[in-house]
Amino acid sequence: MSSETFPDAGPAHLYALPCGVDFAAGLVAGLRARFGDKGPEAMARVTVYLNTNRMRRRVRDIFDEGPPTLLPRLRLITDLALDPLGPELPLPVNGLRRRLELTQLVARLIEAQPDLAPRAALYDLSDSLASLMDEMQGEGVTPDDIAKLDVTDLSGHWARSLQFLNIVNVWFGPDAAPDREARQRMAVERLVDRWADAPPADPVIIAGSTGSRGATALLLDAVARQANGAVVLPGVDMDQPQEVWERLDEALAAEDHPQFRFRRILRMLDMEAADLRLWHDTPAPSEARNRLVSLSLRPAPVTDQWRDEGPGLGDLGPATEALTLLEAPSPRMEAETIALRMRAAIDEGKTVALVTPDRMLTRQVSAALDRWDLVADDSAGVPLPLTPPGRFLRLVAEIMGERPGPAAILSLLKHPLCHSGRDRGQHLLRTRELELWLRREGAAYPDDAVLRRWAEKTGARDPGRMGWADWLCAALDLVPNGADKPLSEHLACHLKLAECLASGPGAEGSGGLWDEAAGRAARQCCDGLAEQADAAGEMGTRDYRSLFLGVMRKVEVRNPDTGHPQVLIRGTLEARVQGADLTILASMNEGAWPEAPPADPWLNRKMRAQAGLLLPERRIGLSAHDYQQAVAVREVWITRSTRSSDSETVPSRWINRLTNLLEGLPDQGGRTALAEMRARGADWLARATALSVPQARVPSARRPSPRPPLSARPDKLSVTAIRTLIRDPYAIYASRVLRLHGLDPLTPNPDAALRGTVLHEVFERFLKEGIAPTDPGAKARLMEVTEEVLNDQCPWPTVRRLWIARIARISDWFLTTEAARQTLAAPRHFEIDGAARMEDLNFTLTAQADRIDEGPDGFRIYDYKTGAPPSVAQQKVFEKQLLLEAAMAERGGFEQKGARAGRVAGASYIGLAGKGTTVDAPLDEIPPDQVWAQLRALIARWQEPQRGYSARMAMMSDKDRSDYDHLSRFGEWDFSQPAEGEDVG
């Protein structure tokens, strides 16, 4: 077939541009060569269908560079789905609407048969089914084709899958509204039928597509057969022998080859590779490299071809002189090295493009570029959930249907978009003060009463605080419950709450929530969801949160005005679009490039082939073509990391082939070329490593032993702090001298401290009622008191039941031992505070005794322990709490609270762990007078100017941690190093 428009064509109008050629520039050059001298209107009559918006923009930019001409009509292939081709073809259904409808059907199926799938998989299953339906409609596969598949040995799995697949049957009927993929195929088929009767009078060209989808392949076939039609294929391997092309006919074995799709197009048009013509004579940047890469990518088996054809490549130096291979030890160093090379390219006046499917790596590179205040022009942009408006909307969604705790409330208050209407500085100050107060108060779920109590207590110095608290309470009142509602109501509640928090008290509007590119994208996303909300039916709050996040994940936000024009980040599909001076192919590891095929819950590989659907290897083949196209440009870096965060990595199969081929051709200089490629990469890696190493080495800290002046040393300590003074003096220095105290947890936890407080109150309240331990109703009353205290102070139902069970387990033991204790003395004082002073040393010892009983032979002091009580040996050296309390009692330390000075007859720990235990204090071996003398000697030593507060002096275990280990820089020193005293002011 030939025509005046395309006289150089073969049997069909199928053209190619070789690998490495700037496709957009070559396409424009060919258009100018064919239509530029036929009058100004000739170019305007041409319609060019392109595969991506970025390709369309690039083609237009190249036309704009001149010389001046009328532009052809530049359209996207996917725009055919929206062509008004007659009333008999309805417009496509919105994709989101179709997914919402599908979600309802899947939900009903799961509700009817809960064993089919968990409810948590609802939206994943819906998305997967929707994708399968799109693919079936694009490939022209009907549900009847699926039902006829051979399912031998798969009956159980297939029966389950078929129940889900039957859901989509309703959208394949003749009266069903088509989705975009279905209408694309219908539009292509209608266009083909129209051209059969009335061929296009003006030229129609499809450029840049590989025909990987069924509908696109039909369009390519139809256009290539028209007298005024032509197809221009990107990145065709012009060095591939005919016998290799013929080996690509078997899809199951060859679909992962980069040229497989072109072979299928050739067979569809009854052509061979020899019939292909060049669209333009633009040469490839390196024909020698194209031959090398082509040989490395031959379909298996390849080693015999390497041996036969490898010597024919000649000297491999020219083929690899513009190739660099970087093998970094970690993804971080890979990103650092890439960023350094991109920065250097700017100084060289080059345009550099990073091409990779690994979005984590691109974020690391973008972060590394911040060192030079560089922002890359990232074509993919940022996922909407990771932008400030997206994060804010996610935080708001997370509290819907829940009782928001302190962490959730403060996360919202601290977000940059909260209270963004006006006066944000005062808002942040109040947020900080509220956080400190909540940490002290320990409210598990701050409500209106808690917030207004805070405002009343601290409002004297800030008159606007009550209004601010009222605004926050009003916002929290907008938090919906978890009842099932229509999607539109969920969304309306969500946005009303978000806008209230974003605007601030007394401000109208929504603050800065919908500003900037990300805000506008978020607004458009929410508007689109609201428009289709009637298709979703009713759902619970948790289902709404999952749905909302899933919808946001499909939106990318890109600001075209912020990126540096010489620093580009592109996806692999766009490797054929850009024409950069330096191209960096990054993250060339298996699992990243190529990506592992996603799991298919519906059809296995063999069933897909039988049905005529796309095989999992399709993605690998497309990635292979992207690689072959990108590696052939002018200057190329190939980078990978030899380790990921947790294991060694495997090089990409294509890099393995290239390096193995070079290693196997020593006579052509292959090994030398490979060594030089690696040397160039190692040189830049060394530079990046040097840049990352601090210029001046910071010496390791010494084991501290600060010596503050005597006037600054503590003159009052509690009996529990004496243990700390002995074991870790540095903690006393940090807390009592520097007055540094750890913050209470933001969210109260059922930790040991709270458990101790609660259990102390249980036994104190029980004993104060005066019920005899031998009373038959004593145990029942003890458990009633336990329920009352825990219901009041423990807001965690599960923990509450565990603690109740714990007290029930030891209740008999406690009552039995309590009866014995009360025969010796009667309980008189609970949680009693005391103090004893050493006037000559100007020191006061304080204590809070859990319980002091009074008997005929003197006091008996008890301390409850929810964990294991200290042993007698430990009490003699370190754990002196009871011994010191006994010494204080004999010196009248508790007189002001009603316990006059007197003899201490005994002291014991009451252990409430396990089955219960009692450990006596060794008062017979270390009487109170001796304990007091030891304390005096200890305090006197700490008042010596040369004595320092050494860190971790006598910890019980090396694994014990102190609140001040970070301050003492523990880890830079160890226990083998002596503490070095240092005077501090």
Order of alpha helices (4+ residues) and beta strands (2+ residues): beta-alpha-alpha-beta-alpha-beta-alpha-alpha-alpha-alpha-alpha-beta-alpha-beta-alpha-alpha-alpha-beta-alpha-alpha-alpha-beta-alpha-beta-alpha-beta-beta-alpha-alpha-alpha-alpha-alpha-beta-alpha-alpha-beta-alpha-beta-beta-beta-alpha-alpha-beta-alpha-alpha-beta-beta-alpha-alpha-alpha-alpha-alpha-beta-beta-beta-alpha-alpha-beta-beta-alpha-alpha-beta
